[in-house]
Amino acid sequence: MNIGANTRNLLKSLPDYVQLVAVSKTKSVDEIKASYAAGQRIFGENKIQEMVTKWELLPKDISWHMIGHVQRNKVKYMAPFVDLIHGIDSIKLLQEVQKQALKNNRIQRCLIQIRIAKEETKFGLPPDQLNELLEAAETLSHVQVEGLMGMATFTDDRAQIKQEFEQLNALFISSKKNWPKLTILSMGMSGDYPLAIECGSNMIRVGSKIFGERNY
Ligand SMILES: *Cc1c(COP(=O)(O)O)cnc(C)c1O
């Protein structure tokens, strides 16, 4: 694995409007430094404690994204520094984010995770509850919802993945009419990001294609 070359090649291949989140979960500080040296500044983690540890050890101009499921009692640990939280899927979670953002005197950027996959296991908000959550978010002074995030079903069926991405993009476009602050659509991973970009994504979350397979 040449992490630096992988990072450079991927960055070069992307349209300007697509932001790359390098998903560094389970990877070491040195592996992250290799991607950082190649110009990458946004890194995504799915465990809060792991992200805190890496934040302490790595350069402070890194933008840290929380891409995993967020437990409410752990929001406080990342509240001082996390740049974007992708996995908001309830009002209760948003209220805790507001509370911790207030304590840290920060405006917390967030995405709402929408359930698009057919699998039972995937987290996310049912699409028909989005408006209610956005209305609640409007009342929270230190929370700024900037877009939507989704994960397609884990399958080889490209037609199904495409259909799910298109569904999320349609929701994104229609929601923007009432909520012009929604500008980010986070969808696409190593196996499906070109398709996601075709379907309207402007933020992709790529791990194994940069850092190699993960050994859990
Ligand atoms: C792990 C993960 C990714 C990246 O997966 P790869 O297939 O390694 O690119 C993207 N998004 C989320 C939410 C993840 O948990």
The ligand as a Gaussian input file, in Angstrom:
#p B3LYP/6-31G(d) Opt

LIG

0 1
 C      -15.898000       2.580000       7.025000
 C      -16.839000       3.580000       6.455000
 C      -16.602000       4.140000       5.190000
 C      -15.423000       3.779000       4.286000
 O      -15.505000       2.466000       3.839000
 P      -14.507000       1.937000       2.676000
 O      -15.287000       0.880000       2.013000
 O      -13.293000       1.422000       3.378000
 O      -14.197000       3.067000       1.783000
 C      -17.492000       5.110000       4.737000
 N      -18.551000       5.495000       5.474000
 C      -18.800000       4.982000       6.689000
 C      -19.990000       5.459000       7.450000
 C      -17.959000       4.004000       7.218000
 O      -18.234000       3.495000       8.426000

